[in-house]
């Protein structure tokens, strides 16, 4: 078997800037089945991970766009009133995911479509941080508490001019609500923000100050100063968090974790365990464990220690570890009966899962920074393969190995058996959602959230070396003008398919000419394949997200097509009567009859 290790593919790993779990910790309950982790990267992509009782799976990637990064992510889940039951019963509503990335807007993501759903402007400076208001306590269906309405969760965002603004998520919408008072006189940037309770916001600034703001009166309750650092510069408050009892925690550029009293907001303790800036703080559900991460690669755990009667609670460093190879930018913790973890990430692009409870008995685990669905496609007969990321498509040629010859794979060697044939860059700002190379090596198809592109590859031998020329091919309107989450060809290259953001599968017949100089033609009709409707598929708090198509494959003879989704359902279609491309396409009304599960 001819195996080639593609060490020369210049895959650019992207730093992890933000992490957030979809649910709050609750050690008295088991982890909910809809628990997800959102991971934001430097290039604007958001990855959705499923813990699966410890078997971490990257379910999908929400692709970003050029020039945008993900700096913060947050989940909300409104409580809804079920009026169908006897009395108004409060139940969990849909999960919603929000992010910000250095601009003036907060973005909401559509998990089902894998794209941006809506965004709202701050009306002030660039947003540097934001946080979701704490949700109401969980109520079961047996709770008969009657409520006329349930308030929605607001988003508090800190801007570059020192203003803190509120966004409303009421009525399944996202809109600017109001600002919380006037910014500081010097208009220092709001670097970090958190909610102490549903009516109080705590914000850290770049001028060494922490401000506690009452949301209802829109006034500043207290301003706490960190003082000046040793170099006579302001200490930047990179992160703020609050314990369940209201105690405020802050991490700053001096490398100190500072603990502030819950009642009089005085400084209780300062802990210097980092050699550099403290960038993020995580706490457990009980409030008796603090975890800090920073630029010195350290993950430090703190525990309370017994003190004298009447004294404030004191904390002590328990241990520190270096799980990462570079700056650790963010961390997020989750705790339940069966799952207790803290996930951290940073400049090395590798998410690390470490224990939050039972840290002495459980080892940490590093997850892969590579996409779990490989971004590669191969035409074995032509010895060409395709790689892609962001907006670029790379076409490589791998030459055959001579009998008994050893070919060096060292990048410093001149004896390569691979060659870059072409690099294609798609127009627009959106990142590539999917791409595939036909098995005969004659076509490349790529999709974004706004459209689908097809390129024809014309190969020839010049001076004993393979060269390639590409040209765009105009697709039918039903494919060209709509975005797609997945695209590809059948093994015989006679079918071109696309999975739209709505998870509708579109297919079109493609007829190739024997001459490479001629362009392919397409049948005038496209086929729309509808999947089987299943009971209760929209009852999940994630909406239709579990029905997202993740895999599409053909049988080797291109007669059977199968799709699989996140919920584990498989739909199959038998393509009968379409061997002759001159025949008329199938009517859309008849496609369900060929569906199997």
N, C-alpha and C positions, 0 to 999 in steps of 0.2 A: 504494500500500500504506500502510495506517494503522499507523505505528510510534509507540509511546509508551515513553519512557524512565522507568522507575519509580524515580526518584531519591528519592521520598518514603518508600519502604519502610524502616522503622527497624530494619534488620538489626543486631543487637548483636555486633560482633566480640569473640572471646574470646582472652585472652592465652594464649601458649604457656608452660607451666610445666615440661615435661619432654620429653626426646627420647632414644630408644635404638634402636640397630640390633640386628637379631636375631642377627647373627653377628659374631664377632671378626675383626679385620683380618688379612689374609694376603696380602702383596704377591706371593707366589710362585704364587698360584692366581687363577683367574678368579672373578668374583663368583658365588656360588651362585644358582641360579634361584629359590630360595625366600627370598632376601634381602628383608627388609621393614624399614620404619622405623615405629616407634610414636611418635605425637605426642600428648601429653596437654595438654588445655586447662583453663582456669579453671572452666568450667561442668561439668566432670566427663566430657566426651566424650573418647574416644580414637580418633584417626584412624590408619588403616593405609595407608601409602604404599609403592608398588612403584617402585624406581628405573628398571626397564626399560631398562637400558643408557643412562641419561641422560634418558629421557623419563618424568619423574616423574608417576605416576598415583595419585590418591586412590582406593583400592579400596573401602573401606568405612569407616563411622563407627560405633564402639561407643558407643551413647548412654548418658549418665550419668543422674543424678537430682538433684533439687533439694537445694541446700545442700551438695553434695559437689564437690570439685575434684580434679584430678589433679596431685599434686606430684612424684611419682617414678614412673618406669616402668622395667621390667627384663625381659629375656628369659632363659629357661633352655632348655637342650637336653641332656637326659640321653643318655649313651651306653648302648646296649643290646647284649646279647650274642645273636648269631644262632646258635642251636644246630643249625640245619638244615644248615649248611655243614660241611665237613670240619674239625673243630676249632671252638672258640668264636671267632667273628669279631666284633670290636667295630664297631658301626655307629652312625650318628646316629639318635637317637630323635625324638620329636615336639617341636616348638617350643611353649613355654608362655609366656604373657604375664602379668606381675604389675604391680600398681600400688598406690599408697597416696595418701591424700588428706586428711591432717589428723586422721583418726580414730584409733582404737586397733587397727585391723585392716589386714592386707594382703589384697588382693583378687586372685583369679585370674580372668581373662577367658576365656570360651568363644568362640573365634574363629568357630566354625561357627554357633553360635546368635546371636552378636552381643550377648551379655548376660553378667552376672556368673555365674561357674561355682561358685565357693566363696570363702570368706574365713576367716581365722584371726585371733583376738584376741591381742594382745601380752601381756595380763595385767598390764601396767604403764601408763605414761602414754601420751599420744598419740604416734603415730609421726611423726617429722619427716623421716626419711630411711631408705633401705634400699638394699642392693646385693646382687647375686647372686654367689655363689662362682664363681671361674674354673672353666671346664669343662676336661675332659681334652683333651689334644692330639688333633687329628683323625687318625683311622686309616682307611685305605682298605679295601676288601673283600679286597685281596690280602694284608693284614696278618694273619697266622695266629697272632697272639699269643693264647694261651689264658688266659682269666680266669674265675674262678668267679663273680664279681659285679663290677659297676661302681658305685662310689659315686655318689649323686645330688648335685646342687648344692643347697647350703643358701642361705637368705636371711638376711642380718644386718641388723637394723633398730635404729635409734637412737630412743629415747623422750624425752619431755619431762622426765622425772625423772632423766635421766642414765644410765638402764639401756640396755644393748645386749642384744638378745634374738636367738635363732636360730630360724628356721622350717625345718622339714624338708619337702622336696618328694618324698620317696621314695614309691614305689608309686603314682605318679600322684595324690598327695594333697598337702594343704597343712595343716600342723598346727604348733602351738607346740612347740618342742623344749626349750630351756633358756635361761637368761640367762648372760651372760659376766661373772661376778663381781658385786660390789656397785658401785653408782653412786658418783661422787665425793661427798665430804662435803657440798658445797654443792648437790648435785643439779642441776648445770648441764645445760641442754638439749644433746642431741646433734644438731648442725645438719647435719653431713655425714659420710659414711662410704664406705669403699671397701675392697676386698680387696687386700692386697699380694701374697699368694700363697694357695694353698688352706688354709693354717693360720694366717694372720695377718690381723688386721683393723686398719685405721687409721681413727680417728674424730676429727672436729673438733668442738669444743664452743663454747658461747657465752661461756665464761670465759677466752678467749684461750689455751686449751690444746689440744694434739693428743696423743692417747694411742694407743700401739701395743699391741695386745692379742693374746696367744697363745690361739687357740681351743681347743687340746687341753688345756692346763693351766688355762684360764680366768683367767689372771693378766695384769696390765699389765706389759709389758716396759719401756716407757719413756714418760715424760710430757715433752713438749716445750712450752715456753712461748713465746708470741709477744711477751710484754711488753705494757706498757700503751701505748695510743695517745696522741697528743699532747694530747688533751682529757681525759686521765686516766680514760678509759672503757675497758672491755674491748674487745678486737678480736674480733669474731665471725668464726669460721672457716667461711665459707660453703661452701667446697668443698675436697676433698682428692683427689689422684690419685697414682698410682705409675707410674714408668717401668719398662720391662722389667728393668732392672738393680737394681730395688729402691729407687731414689731416690724420696723422698717430695716431692710438690708440694702447696702450700697457697695458697689465695686467701682474703683476709679483707676486713674492712670498712675497713681502712686504704688499700686500693687497691694492695696489694703482692702480687707473686708471690714466695713464699719457697721455696727449694730446700734440702732437708735430706739429709744424708749417709746412705747406705744402711746403713753398718755401725755407726757410733757415734751416729747420729741428731743430729748437730750441725748448726747452721745454716751452710750453705755460701755462699748468696748471696741477696740480696733485690733485686727489680727493681720499680721504681715507674714504671709506664707508664700507669696509669689515674688519672683524676681522681675516681673514686668507687669503690664496693665492687666487688671481683672476685667474680662470682657463679658462674662455672663454668670448668672447665679441660678441654681435650681434648688428646690426644697421638696421634701416628701410630704405626704398627706397629713401626718401627725405633727409636723412642724418641729421635729426633734433631730432632723438631719439637714445640713446645708452643704451644697456642692458648688464649688467655684472653679472656673476655667479661665485661662489667660494666654498671653503671648509667650510665656515661658514653657508652654506645652504641658503644664501641670494640671491634673485634675485633683483637687483637694477636697477632702471630706471633713466636716466639723460636727462635733457632738456636744451637747450640754454637759457640764460637770457640776457635781454637788458643791454648793457654796454655803457660807454661813447664813444663819437665819436672818431675814430682813434684807439681805443683799439681793441685787438684781441677778437674774440668771446669767451665768457665765458660760462661754463657749471655749472649746479647745480643739486644736487641730488633731485629728485622729490618724490620718495617713495622707500620702499623696502618691500619685502614679503618673507616668508619662506614657499615655496610650497613643499619642499622635507624634508625627515627625515635624510638625510645624505649628504655627499659631492655632489655638483652639478658639474659635469665634463664638460658638453658641452651644447650648445644651438644653435638653428638655427631659423631664422625668414623668413617669407614670407608675402608679401603684394600685394593685388590686389583690384579690385573694391568690390568684394564680400567676400574676405577672408583676414584677417589681424591677424596673430598669431605669437607667438614665442613658440617653443617647446624646453623643457629642460629635461635633464636626468642626472643620476649619479649613485652613489653606491646603492641607494635604489631600482634600477631597474625599477622604475615607470616613464614613460614618462608623462610630464605635459604640457598641452596646455593652454597658457595664452594669453590674448589679447595684441596686439601690438598697435592697434589703438582703441580708446574708452575704455581704461583700467578702467575708472571710472564707466562704465555702464555694463561691461561684466564680468562674473565670470570665474575663471580658471576651467580647467577640467583635471582630472587625468585619464589616460588610463590604461587599465589592463596590468600587466606585464606577464600574463599567455598567452600561445598560444590560439588564437581564435578558432582553430580547436583542441579540447582536445586530448592530447596525452595519451589516455586511451582506453582500449578495454575490454569488459566484456563477460563472458560465464555464463549467468544467471543460467542455470540448474545446472552447476557444482559449482556455487558460487565462481568462480575464476575470477579475473580481472588482467589486464596487464597494467603497466605504463612503460614509457621509456623516456630517454633523454640522450644526448651525445652518449655514446657507450654502455650504460647499459640497460638491460631489467629486470624488476621486476615483479614477479608473486606473487599475494596475494590471500589468501583464507579468506573468510568472513563466519563465522559460523552462523547457524540459531539462532534467538532469541527465548528463551524459552517463553511460554505463560505467560504474566504478569510480566516477569523479565525485570529489567532495567539494561542494560549493560553500564558500564562506558566507555566513549570515551576519558577520560583524559589520556594524555601520562604518567602522574606520577602514574597512577593506575595500579595494577597488573591484573585487570579483563578486559582483552582485548577480543574482539570477532573478531579479525583479526590476521593473521599470515603470515609472509613472507615465502613463499614456496621455492623460488629459485631466484637467481640473475645470469643472463647471460651477459657476456661481449663479444662483437664482436671483432674479430681480425682486425687489421688495424688502421689507424688514422682517417678515416672519421666518422662523426657523423651519427646517424641513421636518415634516411629520413622519414620512415614510418614503422609501425609495427601493427599487428593485431592478436588477439586470435580467433580461430575458435569457433563457438557457442557451439559446443559439448565439448570444453575444451581440445581437444586432440592435437592441433597443434598451433604453434606460427610461424609467418612469419615476417621477418624484412628485410629492404632494406637499402643500402647506395648508394653512387654515383658510386660504382664499382661493386656491385653484390647484389644478393638476397640470404638470408639464411632461411632454414626451420628447425624447431625443433619439435620433437614428444614428447609429455608429457605422461608419464606413471604413473598413480595415484594408490595408495594403502593405506590401513588403517593399521597403526602400533600403537598398544596400544591405540586404540580409537582416534588417531589423523591422519589427512591426511598428507601424504608425497608424494613427487613427484620426479621422475627421468626424466632427459631430455637426448635426443640423437639427433645429427644432421642427417638430411635426405638429400641425394643428389638429387638435382633438375635437370631437363633437361637443356642442355647447353643454350637454348634460354632464360632461366630465370637466371641461375646461373652466367653467365659471363657478364651480362649487369646490369648496375645500374637501379634503379627505384625510382620515386618520390612518388609513392603510391602503396601499396600492400594490399591484403586481400583475404577473402574467401567468397564464396556464403553461404547463410544460411544453406543449406544442406551439406556443407563442401565437395562438389564434384567438385567445380571449384576453381582454384587458379588464381588470376589475378595480373598483374603488369602494372603500367603506366610508360613507359620509359621516360627518360629526353626529348626525342623528342615528347612527348605526344602521342605516339602510345600505344594502349592498347593490351596487350598480355594475352591470357587465355590458361590454360591447364587443362585437366581432371585429377582428382586424385581419385584413388580407394583405399578405406581402407579395411583392413582385419578385421574379427570379433575378432581376437586375438590381444591383445595389444602388444604381443611379436613380431609380424611381422611388417615389414615396409610397408608403402603405395607404390603403383605403379602408374606410370603416363603414359598417352597415348603417343604414339610415335610422334604424331603431335600436334603442338601448333596452336592456332587460333589467327590471327592478325586482330583486328577490326579497320577499318579506319573510321574516322569521315567525315561528309559531308563537302565538300569544299564550302566556302562562299566568296562572292565577297568582295574585298577590305580588307580582313582580315590581309594583310601584309602592308597596307598603313599607319598604325599608326607609330608614332615616336618611339614607344616601340617595333616595329617589331611584332613578333608572340607572345609576352608576354600575350596579352589579351586572347589568345586561350589556355592558360595554364589550364589543367584539375585540378580542386580543389576538386571535390567530385565524388565518385563512389559508387553506391548502387544497390542492387538487390531487386527484389520483394520478398515477404515472401515465395513464392513457388519456388524461384530461376529460374524462367522462363524468367524474363525480367531484363535487365541490363540497367542502365542509368548513364550518366556522365554529369557533369556541369562544365563550365569553367568561367574564370573571366569576360568575355564579356557578360555573361548571357545566352549563348546558351546551350541547352540541347540536347544530342543525346541518342537515345534508340535503343536497339537491342532485338529482341525476339529470344530466344534460342529454336528452334524447331527441333525435330528429334534427340535430344541428351540425351534423358532420359536414354538410355542404354549406359553405358560407353564402351561397347565393339564395338560400331559403330565407323566408321572412322570419323576423324575430318573434319571440314568444310574447303574447299579450300579457300585460302586467297583472290582469285579473286571474290568470291561470297559474301564477307562480307558486301560490300557497299549496296547490295540490301536489307539487313535487317536493314538498318539504318533509323531512323526516327528523325525528329526535332520538 
